[in-house]
Amino acid sequence: HLTWRSVLGIVVGLIGVVIVITDGDVLSLLRNGLNPGDLLMLGAILAWSIYTLVGRRIHDVPPITSTTIQAATAVVLLTPFLAINGLQWPSDAAGWGAVGYIVLFPSLGAYVLWNAATRKVPAATASIYINLMVVFTALIGLPFGFGISWVQVLGGILVVGAVVLLARGSSLRTTTGPVEVS
């Protein structure tokens, strides 16, 4: 059931994400259109949403098994792109260290933890936190010399506020039951 809190949280979060991404120049989306990176991100969000909803319905599969199946599927789906574009293996220890880090933490670790979390809380509650990717991406750029404008800070505050609003609404529903929109 959609509540006033969830509708407000979704709208405020979306506004915040758009502000952070466009640095407050929302019309730039109309002028410039979506670039390939934007399209890939939209595809990733769609795939992640489907993955979360489907994964939530599979109760008898342990998180590590689900992660293994997902990784095997990704290998099968990405192999044609590898064949077309070729593969360059790292040439030094630092490159292999980076590959190892990616394999262990964002690839395996994140999926295992996500699958375990969505067994404990509803997928909709867990998915609320995906909005924070935009904020963390902007913050990760700071040590690399990318600045953040005051407009992006405002957008980040809106995103964090929406996450808090949605998370509190979700915890209220689990303790008091759903609240109807009136």
C-alpha positions as CSV (number, residue, x, y, z in Angstrom):
1,H,0.0,0.0,0.0
2,L,1.3,3.5,-0.9
3,T,1.1,5.9,2.0
4,W,1.5,9.6,1.9
5,R,5.0,9.1,3.5
6,S,6.1,6.7,0.8
7,V,4.8,8.9,-2.1
8,L,6.5,12.0,-0.6
9,G,9.7,10.0,0.0
10,I,9.8,8.7,-3.5
11,V,9.2,12.1,-5.1
12,V,11.7,14.0,-2.8
13,G,14.3,11.3,-3.4
14,L,13.8,11.5,-7.2
15,I,14.1,15.3,-7.1
16,G,17.3,15.0,-5.0
17,V,18.9,12.5,-7.4
18,V,18.1,14.6,-10.4
19,I,19.5,17.7,-8.7
20,V,22.8,15.9,-7.8
21,I,23.2,14.3,-11.2
22,T,22.5,17.5,-13.2
23,D,24.1,19.9,-10.7
24,G,20.8,21.7,-10.5
25,D,20.5,22.2,-14.2
26,V,17.5,19.9,-14.8
27,L,16.9,21.3,-18.3
28,S,20.3,19.9,-19.3
29,L,18.6,16.5,-19.6
30,L,16.3,18.0,-22.3
31,R,19.1,19.8,-24.0
32,N,21.7,17.1,-24.0
33,G,19.6,13.9,-23.7
34,L,20.7,10.8,-22.0
35,N,24.3,9.7,-22.7
36,P,25.3,6.1,-22.9
37,G,26.4,6.1,-19.2
38,D,22.9,7.3,-18.2
39,L,21.3,4.6,-20.2
40,L,23.6,2.0,-18.6
41,M,22.7,3.3,-15.2
42,L,19.0,3.1,-15.9
43,G,19.5,-0.4,-17.2
44,A,21.4,-1.3,-14.0
45,I,18.6,0.1,-11.8
46,L,16.0,-1.9,-13.7
47,A,18.1,-5.1,-13.5
48,W,18.8,-4.5,-9.8
49,S,15.1,-3.9,-9.1
50,I,14.1,-7.2,-10.9
51,Y,16.9,-9.0,-9.2
52,T,15.8,-7.8,-5.8
53,L,12.1,-8.6,-6.3
54,V,12.8,-12.1,-7.8
55,G,15.5,-12.9,-5.2
56,R,13.1,-11.9,-2.4
57,R,10.6,-14.6,-3.6
58,I,13.2,-17.4,-3.5
59,H,13.2,-18.5,0.2
60,D,14.9,-21.9,0.1
61,V,18.1,-20.8,-1.6
62,P,21.0,-19.6,0.6
63,P,22.5,-16.2,-0.2
64,I,25.8,-17.7,-1.3
65,T,24.0,-20.0,-3.8
66,S,22.0,-17.1,-5.1
67,T,25.1,-15.1,-5.5
68,T,26.9,-17.9,-7.4
69,I,23.9,-18.3,-9.8
70,Q,23.9,-14.5,-10.4
71,A,27.7,-14.5,-11.1
72,A,27.4,-17.5,-13.5
73,T,24.6,-15.7,-15.3
74,A,26.6,-12.5,-15.6
75,V,29.6,-14.5,-17.0
76,V,27.3,-16.1,-19.7
77,L,25.7,-12.8,-20.6
78,L,28.9,-10.7,-20.7
79,T,31.0,-13.3,-22.6
80,P,29.8,-12.0,-26.0
81,F,30.9,-8.5,-25.1
82,L,34.3,-9.8,-24.1
83,A,34.6,-11.7,-27.4
84,I,33.7,-8.5,-29.4
85,N,35.9,-6.1,-27.4
86,G,38.8,-8.3,-26.3
87,L,40.3,-8.8,-22.9
88,Q,43.3,-7.1,-21.4
89,W,44.6,-8.7,-18.2
90,P,46.3,-6.5,-15.7
91,S,50.1,-6.2,-16.3
92,D,51.2,-5.5,-12.7
93,A,50.5,-6.4,-9.1
94,A,48.5,-3.2,-8.5
95,G,46.2,-4.1,-11.4
96,W,45.7,-7.7,-10.0
97,G,45.1,-6.2,-6.5
98,A,42.3,-4.0,-8.0
99,V,40.8,-7.0,-9.7
100,G,40.9,-9.0,-6.5
101,Y,39.3,-6.2,-4.5
102,I,36.5,-5.9,-7.1
103,V,35.9,-9.7,-7.0
104,L,35.8,-10.0,-3.2
105,F,34.0,-6.9,-2.0
106,P,31.7,-5.2,-4.5
107,S,31.0,-8.4,-6.5
108,L,30.7,-11.3,-4.0
109,G,30.6,-9.5,-0.7
110,A,28.0,-7.0,-1.6
111,Y,25.7,-9.5,-3.2
112,V,25.9,-12.0,-0.3
113,L,25.1,-9.2,2.2
114,W,22.3,-7.8,0.0
115,N,20.7,-11.3,-0.4
116,A,21.0,-11.9,3.4
117,A,19.5,-8.5,4.1
118,T,16.5,-9.0,1.8
119,R,15.7,-12.2,3.7
120,K,15.4,-10.1,6.9
121,V,13.6,-7.0,5.6
122,P,11.2,-6.4,2.7
123,A,12.8,-5.8,-0.6
124,A,11.0,-2.4,-0.8
125,T,12.7,-1.3,2.4
126,A,16.1,-2.5,1.3
127,S,15.7,-0.8,-2.1
128,I,15.2,2.6,-0.4
129,Y,18.9,2.8,0.3
130,I,19.9,2.4,-3.4
131,N,19.1,6.1,-3.8
132,L,22.2,6.8,-1.6
133,M,24.5,5.6,-4.5
134,V,24.3,9.0,-6.1
135,V,25.3,10.7,-2.9
136,F,28.2,8.4,-2.2
137,T,29.4,8.6,-5.8
138,A,29.6,12.4,-5.5
139,L,31.4,12.0,-2.1
140,I,33.9,9.5,-3.5
141,G,34.9,12.0,-6.2
142,L,36.1,14.5,-3.6
143,P,39.5,12.9,-2.9
144,F,40.1,12.7,-6.7
145,G,39.7,16.4,-7.2
146,F,36.0,16.5,-8.2
147,G,34.1,19.2,-6.4
148,I,30.6,19.3,-5.1
149,S,28.5,22.4,-5.6
150,W,26.0,23.8,-3.0
151,V,23.2,22.7,-5.3
152,Q,24.5,19.1,-5.2
153,V,24.7,19.3,-1.4
154,L,21.1,20.4,-1.4
155,G,20.2,17.5,-3.7
156,G,22.1,15.1,-1.4
157,I,20.2,16.4,1.6
158,L,17.0,15.8,-0.2
159,V,18.1,12.2,-1.0
160,V,19.1,11.5,2.6
161,G,15.9,13.0,3.9
162,A,13.9,10.8,1.5
163,V,15.7,7.7,2.6
164,V,15.1,8.6,6.3
165,L,11.4,9.3,5.5
166,L,10.9,6.1,3.6
167,A,12.9,4.0,6.1
168,R,10.9,5.4,9.1
169,G,7.6,4.8,7.2
170,S,8.7,1.3,6.5
171,S,9.5,0.6,10.1
172,L,6.2,2.1,11.2
173,R,4.3,-0.2,8.8
174,T,6.0,-3.2,10.2
175,T,5.2,-2.3,13.8
176,T,1.7,-0.8,13.3
177,G,0.5,-2.2,10.0
178,P,-0.1,-0.4,6.7
179,V,-1.5,3.1,6.7
180,E,-3.8,3.9,3.8
181,V,-3.5,7.1,1.8
182,S,-6.4,9.4,2.5
